Amino acid sequence: MKLKKIRKWASHFITFTLFVTLICMVFIVISSKASGGEPEVLGYQLKTVLSGSMEPGVKTGSIIAVKPGGDMTRFEKDDVITFIDEEEKLVTHRVVDVTNSGDHIMYQTKGDNNNTPDVNPVLADNVVAEYTGFTIPYAGYVVNFAQSKQGSALLLILPGVLLLLYAGFTIWRAISQIDEKDGAKEPLDEKLSSTKSNG
């Protein structure tokens, strides 16, 4: 009886896991395509980390959540910001110094894993978001894969196929159990018939 309960619980758990995986993959693919890049959730943008400049806190290939908008002159030393550098690339580094230059606020930034600060200070106008501290290690590789044509197709199809296969296996197992019960009943019915005949 206990074994049956464990099997039933395991069956529900596998079904739930496959279903959640399917939903997550659909969400990642659709939100990636809709935003033209990284997904966005509840006002937070999910960015893929492409370098190890912020290790060990943020690993290469991680996904980080950043909060866009607000007053970009509000940041202080030790805040982590996402900004556009001179090459028009998004960079997430820590503020190590804040400078007032006339009407402009400028941030000196540095990657935690870098030996020296970044060469050029960052204008507050070039800051696009603040890093919230939320990170999912290595999940960025999945998002990058999801943005490719092959990745989109595979991530949408594979969980669904697995779910269908598991559903088919569950149905087959249920039918097998019914057949086993019917097989066990037949000798009993024959025995009862034989007893009645003798009586």
Protein Blocks (a to p, Z undefined) as FASTA:
>chain_A
ZZmmmmmmmmmmmmmmmmmmmmmmmmmmmmmmmnopacdeehiacdddfbfklcckbcgh
iacdddeedjfklpcehiacddddfkopacddddfbdcdehjaccdddddfkbmbdcfba
cdfklpcbdcehiacehklmmmmmmmpmklmmmmmmmmmmmmmmmmmmmmmmmmmmmmmm
mmmmmmmmmmmmmmmmmZZ
